[in-house]
């Protein structure tokens, strides 16, 4: 089995080591763990992609979240808008339970009994001709690159392999490692321009 390892410089595939006998059999919070211990574990084992606020959130309800010490906060970030409905909304939990008790997730390598209906609904609501549901901004960016390149070849008449995609570097304060994956996927004809 292979594992995908991200580093600042490259994407590396390597064989997975056998699980150490000391590895926990299930991921469950350790009852006696302190915030400092958990931050230390993230620092030791996590890829340094983000620089989050040093607060360990433990639970959420509606617009509120609580840390491990019981301090209550407003969740103004809402997981960067993916949770703009709040935490543990009863109607969403009910719909989630109903669907996952039937089918949890399907690969896009298969058709799904609700996908066409969903796509029709979204197209009718927004007036689109077609829609491509994605999980992440990386997929959205990848699709945008493919569409731009396809348009350049089919509509603009750019000769094969001559289309250029230009990325501005350091546009935001946090550079996503997924950008490196997108750049690696498109290889030829992709340039990065470093900002001032």
C-alpha positions as CSV (number, residue, x, y, z in Angstrom):
1,X,0.0,0.0,0.0
2,X,1.3,3.5,-0.8
3,X,0.9,6.6,1.2
4,X,0.8,10.2,-0.2
5,X,3.2,12.4,1.6
6,X,3.3,16.2,1.0
7,X,6.3,18.3,1.8
8,X,6.9,21.9,0.9
9,X,9.0,20.9,-2.0
10,X,7.4,17.9,-3.5
11,X,4.8,15.2,-3.7
12,X,6.2,11.8,-2.7
13,X,4.7,8.4,-2.9
14,X,6.3,5.8,-0.7
15,X,5.4,2.4,0.7
16,X,3.5,2.6,4.0
17,X,5.3,1.2,7.0
18,X,3.5,-1.4,9.0
19,X,1.5,0.0,11.8
20,X,3.5,0.2,15.0
21,X,2.2,-1.9,17.8
22,X,1.9,1.2,20.0
23,X,-0.5,2.9,17.5
24,X,-4.0,3.3,19.0
25,X,-6.5,0.9,17.6
26,X,-9.1,3.7,17.2
27,X,-8.9,7.5,17.1
28,X,-10.5,8.6,20.3
29,X,-9.6,11.6,22.4
30,X,-7.5,10.7,25.4
31,X,-9.4,11.7,28.5
32,X,-6.5,13.2,30.2
33,X,-4.9,15.0,27.2
34,X,-4.3,18.7,27.7
35,X,-4.5,21.4,25.0
36,X,-0.7,21.7,25.1
37,X,-0.2,17.9,24.6
38,X,-2.6,17.9,21.6
39,X,-0.9,21.0,20.1
40,X,2.4,19.2,20.5
41,X,1.0,16.1,18.7
42,X,-0.2,18.2,15.8
43,X,3.2,20.0,15.6
44,X,5.1,16.6,15.7
45,X,2.9,14.7,13.2
46,X,1.1,17.2,11.1
47,X,2.3,18.8,7.9
48,X,2.9,22.5,8.6
49,X,0.4,23.9,6.1
50,X,-1.8,26.1,8.2
51,X,-1.0,28.3,11.2
52,X,-4.1,28.1,13.2
53,X,-5.0,29.9,16.4
54,X,-3.6,27.9,19.4
55,X,-7.0,26.8,20.6
56,X,-8.2,23.2,20.6
57,X,-11.9,23.1,19.7
58,X,-13.7,20.2,21.1
59,X,-17.4,20.6,20.2
60,X,-19.9,23.0,18.5
61,X,-23.5,23.9,18.6
62,X,-25.1,26.4,16.2
63,X,-22.9,29.5,16.0
64,X,-20.8,28.5,19.1
65,X,-17.8,26.3,19.6
66,X,-16.1,25.3,22.9
67,X,-12.5,24.5,23.6
68,X,-11.2,21.7,25.7
69,X,-11.2,23.9,28.8
70,X,-14.9,24.7,28.3
71,X,-14.4,28.3,27.0
72,X,-17.2,29.3,24.6
73,X,-16.5,31.2,21.4
74,X,-18.5,32.5,18.4
75,X,-17.5,30.6,15.3
76,X,-17.1,33.6,12.9
77,X,-15.0,31.6,10.5
78,X,-17.6,28.8,10.0
79,X,-14.9,26.5,8.5
80,X,-14.3,29.2,5.8
81,X,-18.0,29.2,4.9
82,X,-18.5,25.5,4.6
83,X,-20.4,25.6,7.9
84,X,-22.4,28.7,7.4
85,X,-25.4,26.7,8.6
86,X,-23.8,26.3,12.1
87,X,-22.6,23.2,13.9
88,X,-24.9,20.2,14.4
89,X,-28.0,21.7,12.7
90,X,-30.8,19.3,13.5
91,X,-32.3,19.2,9.9
92,X,-28.8,18.7,8.4
93,X,-28.0,15.9,10.9
94,X,-31.3,14.2,10.1
95,X,-30.6,14.4,6.3
96,X,-27.1,13.2,6.9
97,X,-28.3,10.2,8.9
98,X,-31.0,9.3,6.4
99,X,-28.5,9.4,3.5
100,X,-25.6,7.7,5.3
101,X,-27.8,4.9,6.6
102,X,-28.5,4.1,2.9
103,X,-25.2,5.0,1.1
104,X,-22.3,7.0,2.6
105,X,-20.3,8.1,-0.4
106,X,-19.7,7.0,-4.0
107,X,-16.7,7.6,-6.2
108,X,-17.3,9.6,-9.3
109,X,-16.2,6.4,-11.1
110,X,-19.8,5.4,-10.6
111,X,-23.2,7.0,-11.2
112,X,-25.3,7.9,-8.2
113,X,-29.1,7.8,-7.9
114,X,-29.3,11.5,-6.7
115,X,-26.5,13.1,-8.7
116,X,-28.5,13.8,-11.9
117,X,-31.4,15.2,-9.9
118,X,-29.0,17.4,-7.9
119,X,-27.3,18.7,-11.1
120,X,-30.7,19.5,-12.7
121,X,-31.8,21.4,-9.6
122,X,-28.6,23.5,-9.4
123,X,-28.7,24.3,-13.1
124,X,-32.3,25.4,-12.9
125,X,-31.8,27.5,-9.8
126,X,-28.7,29.3,-11.1
127,X,-29.5,29.2,-14.9
128,X,-26.4,27.1,-15.7
129,X,-26.1,24.7,-18.6
130,X,-23.9,22.3,-16.7
131,X,-22.5,21.9,-13.2
132,X,-19.5,20.1,-11.8
133,X,-19.8,19.5,-8.0
134,X,-16.4,19.3,-6.3
135,X,-15.2,18.8,-2.8
136,X,-12.4,21.3,-2.7
137,X,-11.1,24.5,-4.2
138,X,-8.3,22.5,-5.7
139,X,-10.7,20.6,-7.9
140,X,-12.3,23.9,-8.8
141,X,-9.0,25.3,-9.8
142,X,-8.0,22.2,-11.7
143,X,-11.3,22.3,-13.6
144,X,-10.8,26.0,-14.4
145,X,-7.4,25.3,-15.8
146,X,-8.8,22.4,-18.0
147,X,-11.7,24.6,-19.2
148,X,-9.3,27.5,-20.0
149,X,-6.9,25.2,-21.9
150,X,-9.8,23.5,-23.8
151,X,-11.2,26.9,-24.7
152,X,-7.8,28.1,-26.0
153,X,-7.5,25.1,-28.2
154,X,-11.1,24.7,-29.5
155,X,-12.3,28.3,-29.6
156,X,-9.3,30.5,-29.8
157,X,-7.3,28.1,-32.1
158,X,-4.1,28.0,-30.1
159,X,-1.8,25.3,-31.4
160,X,-1.6,22.1,-29.3
161,X,0.7,22.4,-26.3
162,X,1.1,26.2,-26.8
163,X,-1.6,27.3,-24.4
164,X,-0.2,29.1,-21.4
165,X,-1.6,29.1,-17.9
166,X,-0.1,31.7,-15.6
167,X,-0.4,31.5,-11.8
168,X,0.4,34.5,-9.6
169,X,2.5,33.4,-6.6
170,X,1.9,34.7,-3.1
171,X,-1.5,36.2,-4.0
172,X,-2.7,35.3,-0.5
173,X,-0.9,35.0,2.7
174,X,-1.2,31.2,2.8
175,X,0.0,29.2,-0.3
176,X,-1.8,25.9,-0.6
177,X,0.3,22.8,-1.1
178,X,-2.5,21.7,-3.5
179,X,-1.3,24.4,-5.9
180,X,1.9,22.3,-6.3
181,X,-0.2,19.3,-7.2
182,X,-2.2,21.3,-9.8
183,X,1.1,22.6,-11.2
184,X,2.6,19.1,-11.4
185,X,-0.6,17.8,-13.1
186,X,-0.5,20.4,-15.8
187,X,3.3,20.4,-16.3
188,X,3.9,21.8,-19.7
189,X,2.7,25.3,-20.4
190,X,2.3,26.4,-16.7
191,X,4.2,29.3,-15.3
192,X,4.4,30.8,-11.8
193,X,5.0,34.5,-11.4
194,X,6.4,35.6,-8.1
195,X,4.7,38.7,-6.6
196,X,6.4,41.8,-5.5
